[in-house]
Amino acid sequence: MTDQAETISFEEFTKVKLRVGKIVEANDHPRADRLLVLKVDLGDEQRQIVAGVKDHYEAASLVGTNIIVVTNLAPRTMRGEESQGMLLAASTSDHSQVVLATTREDIAPGSGVG
């Protein structure tokens, strides 16, 4: 059973904007060992997302992958690089396994999720 303090209302959930983004460029973060800097096509714009997935993915292998992106988070600077969104991923409790939330089938960048 979920702790009541951890639940949100449906109305709160609808504030989270999720879209499909296609990774068009991926590079190691210049000042962080565990971060990748991704350029993501959201259909009508491209954004930079900094993600802590370097221990689990090689940058080059991510190019062309459709991921699920939270697009309405305030930008955040991570080790000097601005992140303009957040990718969704699943992980084990000890973070020994991390799996990106991707689309099984090809769909246009910018498509809504929900």
C-alpha positions in Angstrom: 0.0 0.0 0.0 1.3 3.5 -0.9 1.9 6.0 1.9 -0.8 8.7 1.6 1.9 11.4 1.9 3.5 10.1 -1.4 0.3 10.3 -3.5 -0.6 13.2 -5.8 -3.9 14.1 -7.3 -4.8 13.5 -10.9 -4.9 17.2 -11.4 -1.3 17.5 -10.1 -0.2 14.7 -12.4 -1.7 16.4 -15.4 0.7 19.3 -14.8 3.7 17.1 -15.8 4.3 17.4 -19.5 5.8 14.3 -21.1 6.9 14.2 -24.7 8.8 11.9 -27.0 12.3 13.2 -27.7 14.8 11.7 -30.2 18.4 11.9 -29.1 20.3 13.5 -32.0 23.6 14.0 -30.2 25.2 12.5 -27.1 28.6 13.4 -25.5 30.4 12.8 -22.3 30.0 15.6 -19.8 33.3 17.6 -19.8 33.4 17.9 -16.0 31.6 14.9 -14.6 32.4 11.2 -14.7 28.8 9.9 -14.6 27.0 12.4 -16.7 26.1 12.5 -20.4 25.1 15.7 -22.3 22.3 14.9 -24.7 20.8 17.0 -27.5 17.2 16.0 -27.9 14.8 16.8 -30.7 11.3 17.5 -29.4 9.8 18.2 -32.8 9.4 21.9 -32.5 12.7 22.6 -30.7 15.9 21.0 -29.5 17.0 20.9 -25.9 20.0 19.9 -23.9 19.5 17.3 -21.2 22.1 16.3 -18.7 21.6 12.8 -17.5 23.4 10.5 -15.0 23.4 7.4 -17.2 27.1 7.3 -18.3 27.8 4.2 -16.2 25.1 2.3 -18.1 25.2 3.7 -21.7 27.8 4.7 -24.1 27.0 8.1 -25.6 27.2 7.0 -29.2 24.8 4.1 -28.7 22.0 6.5 -27.6 21.9 8.6 -30.8 18.7 7.9 -32.6 16.9 6.6 -29.5 13.4 7.9 -28.7 13.1 8.6 -25.0 10.4 10.0 -22.8 11.2 13.5 -21.5 9.7 15.7 -18.8 9.6 19.0 -20.6 8.2 21.5 -18.1 10.8 21.3 -15.4 12.7 24.5 -14.6 16.2 24.3 -16.1 19.0 23.1 -13.8 22.7 23.5 -14.1 24.7 20.3 -13.5 28.4 20.8 -13.3 28.3 23.8 -15.5 26.0 22.4 -18.2 22.3 23.5 -18.3 19.7 20.7 -18.4 16.5 21.7 -20.0 14.4 18.7 -19.0 14.6 15.3 -17.5 14.6 11.9 -19.2 12.6 9.1 -17.6 14.4 5.9 -16.6 13.9 2.9 -14.3 16.5 1.6 -11.9 17.1 -1.0 -9.3 17.3 0.3 -5.7 21.1 0.1 -5.8 21.3 1.7 -9.3 23.2 -1.3 -10.6 20.8 -1.4 -13.5 19.3 1.6 -15.3 16.9 1.3 -18.2 15.7 4.3 -20.2 12.0 4.8 -20.8 11.9 4.5 -24.6 9.2 4.0 -27.3 8.9 0.5 -28.6 7.8 1.7 -32.0 9.0 4.8 -34.0 6.9 7.9 -33.4 7.5 11.5 -34.3 9.6 13.6 -31.8 7.4 15.9 -29.8 4.5 13.4 -29.6 2.7 13.6 -26.3 2.8 10.9 -23.6 0.0 10.4 -21.2 
